[in-house]
Amino acid sequence: MRFEAETHTEAGRVVVTLSGECDLDSRERLSSILHSAVDSGPVVYVDLADLHFLDSSGVHGLVEGHHAAVRNGKRLYVRNAGGAVAHVLDITGVGELLRAPARD
């Protein structure tokens, strides 16, 4: 399944919706998309509801996006991870690192 990403703004935040498979082939594209999103707003949510596969390259891209946000006084969170993607985020600790606060 092909990697896709869409970005839009809602309620003062940037939402990046990922779908398909995020792996080594899509790592550079993911990094570019997340850096642009961080540049566009103070809070970025990465919606993973339609992402079916995430490997270490994708995890690295998410963490890299998080670090870019923090360096600029911003935040990047993930939401709606399920199945194998949620499992990868949980076992790597990235799910906890990028968990949105309960009030959002």
N, C-alpha and C positions, 0 to 999 in steps of 0.2 A: 504494500500500500504506500502510496506516495506521500511525502511530507508537504503539508500546506500550513500557511500561517496567514491570519487576517488580523489587522489592528484597527481598533476604533476607540472613540472616547465616550465615556458615559459617567455622569454624575461626578465630574472633576477628576476622573482617573482614566488611565489608558488601559485598555484590555487587549491582550494579545491572545487570540484563540489558535491553538495548535491542533492539527489533526494528522492522522496517518501514523507514520513511523519516523521517529527522531533518532538518527544514528550518525555515524561518522560522515556519511554523505551529506547530511544536512547541518552539520555542526557550524560551519562558517555562516550559513544563512541564518541560523538561529541566533548566533552571536550578534550579527548585524541588526537583525530585527529587534532584539532586546535592547541593544545600545540605542537605537533610534527611539524606541519607546521610552527609555529612561530619559533621553533628552527632551521628550515631548511633554512630560508631566511629572508631578511630585510622587505619584503612586502608580505602580504598574501591577496589574493582575494578569497572570498567565493562566488561562483557562485550559485545562488538560482533559476535559470531558470526552473529546473525540480523538485523543491521542491513544493509540493502541500498543505502541512499542517505544521504549526509551532505554537506550544503552548508556554506557559510561560517558560517551561523547556528548549526549544530550544532557546528562546530569552536569557535566563540566560546563556546558553552555549556560545552564540555569544558574549555577554558582557564579560563573563569570558575570552574568547579568546582575546578580545580587550585589557583588562587589562593586560593580560600576555604579549602581544606585547608591550604595552606602557612601562611596567616595564623594558623591555629589549631594549628600544630605537628603537622599530620596529613599524610597522603599520599593522592593519587588517581592511579590507574593505569588504562590501558586494556589489554584483552587480546582475543585472537581476532578481530582485524580482518582482513577478507579482501576481495578484489576491489577494486571502486571505492572502498570506504570506506578500505581500507589505502592505496590510492594517494593519496587526499586527505590522509590523515594524514602520509604520507611527504613529499609535495611541500610541505606547509605547515610541516614540522618538528615538528608536534605529536605524531607517532608517537614520535619520539625523546624529546621532553619528557616524555611520559607512559608511557614504557616501564618496565615493572616490573623490579626487579633480578633477576638470574638465580637467586638463591637462593629467591625466592618461588615 
